[in-house]
């Protein structure tokens, strides 16, 4: 029986490597949302033998997310919320007047999940791409100026109201790390409230220099990120490549590697203890309620 898997952010980096790996599977249809038709054409060229569809979706516009039509003819076996952004030297707000990392990395995916819930199979697997940057004890992340997730009240996060103001670059690092912490919380929340067979997880792919994540970081840093760091970071623990990190992730989405519900796992298969807010359950309930108000 053919499986159907939806992946956001599949046009580059980890998402593309994952789609390439999954495209070798028989009887598998990929739903790869894209921001514009050109990206869809690029994906079809990169995956010439895959069964795939590329519906339009712009995660920076919540109205577009609410009205998203995945054009699927069968229920979804798995979903990976993988798309992510990190702003550089200026705090960027979306058309909904929300801080960009919170809006795209967390909120849009939450709204999308709510929209997709009726389409999920009873035993569907749902994952979020997280990041070690959410953990203040992560030494590799601290080398790049990350101080971990800041679990402020959701309204403050939505408007980028971090204590690091007015340092825009640090606000953006804090916002990115926090959005990844929220991804971990989302997986844990939905797993804790699951009464059926659906499984939820979050995934740390490791530091993957060379991906498109640094596209807003300026020409020089982008050059270093794409061409210098991929050579240097191989020497450091916690670093990977999109192709390397896609291997285990593909097995998880295919149901070949089963995790405890709500697990936070890294690309090596290690189940880690994430950095959590105090009174996690109460905080996450407020986060989910706030996010649901944008449905």
Secondary structure, 3 states (H helix, E strand, C coil): CCEEEEECCCCCHHHHHHHHHHCCCCCEEEECCECCHHHHHHHHHHCCCCEEECCECCCCCHHHHHCCCCCCCCCEEEEEECCCCCCCCCCCECCCCCEHHHHHHHHHHHHHHHHHHHHEEEEEEEEEECCHHHCCCCHHHHHCCCCCCCCCCHHHHHCCCCCCCCCHHHHHHHHHHHHHHHHHHHHHHHHHCCCCCCEEEEEECCECCCCHHHCCCCHHHHHHHHHHHHHHHHHCCCECCHHHHHHHHHHHHCCCCCCCCCEEEECCCCECCCCCCCCHHHHHHHHHHHHHCCC
